[in-house]
Amino acid sequence: MGPENHMTVGFVGIGTMGLPMAINLLRGGYSVKGYSRVPERNESFGDAGGTVCSSVEEVLTDVNVVITMVPNGSVVNDIVKRYKHRITPSTLFIDMSTTSPADARAAAEQLAEVGVDFLDAPVSGGLAGASEGTLSIMVGGHESVLEKARGVLALLGRSITYMGPVGSGQVTKAANQLIVGGTLALVAEATVLLKKSGVDPATALSALRGGLAGSRILDLKGPQMIEREFTPTFAAGLHLKDMDIAMAVGHEAQCALPVTACVLQLFEAVCACGFAEQDHSAIIKIIETLSGIEVERRN
């Protein structure tokens, strides 16, 4: 599937991640229809050459591919239930949101009733990956359907991995998020330990990057914690939602996730203290509070 076929993509959710993704499809030669409840995002999308729609229903009408990039599975399934009869049979529906595997399976079953193929294809890579088209995409569904979608997905991600049946992409994303959440918590603990021990955190974290403790999260989020830069690339409230999903996946699989449970509680505290809209690296504020360091809410 490629832009030379004059395919039209309907993109629901041109938000923080969705907007640069939709723009990458436009740059790749696709016609893209989109909709956001935020006027500024519609304006940016239109300026990039997208067709701004006035409703979700309009986005879904007369398109070859639907992509959803919305906050949670409830929104995805509400869209499917409301508008599935507006979607042309043989349309490909790709949900790139982070949802539960159960939500993915429910959406797939609803869409199968009207002859629409479904993939759950959550992503990792953050705003930078969305902007640069270098996301890691984890795909659940029929492998033959993925092959039809590769032309679209190749403009959005550098790594496209088939994980198995519908829901498998979301299980993989849950595993990703528990690793990210746990590592964030440990980077926060290390930063606070260094500071309270009289060791310069910036110098120490730089040294740690060269050893076994080195990681992309340490590289990106350690400096944010030190510099108190909590403008969200991924909001703490969204990470809490993802940790809830990970725990539910563990429950369904009868899998013990004790560290994940602890990290979930830390993100609960982040949000309860009013930091839900800040970057997920704001988890350090909870570690600081537990360690006797006074934290100003505005920072």
VENSULPE-V227918 format. One record per helix or strand of 2 or more residues. SS is the DSSP state (hx for helix, st for strand). FROM is the first residue (numbers start at 1). LEN is the number of residues. If there is no record, write none. Layout:
BEGIN
ss={SS,SS}
from={FROM,FROM}
len={LEN,LEN}
END
This chain:
BEGIN
ss={hx,st,hx,st,hx,st,hx,st,hx,st,hx,st,hx,st,hx,st,hx,hx,hx,hx,hx,hx}
from={3,8,18,31,39,51,56,65,73,92,101,117,126,135,143,157,168,201,216,236,258,280}
len={3,5,10,5,9,2,5,4,14,4,12,8,7,6,11,8,29,9,12,17,15,11}
END
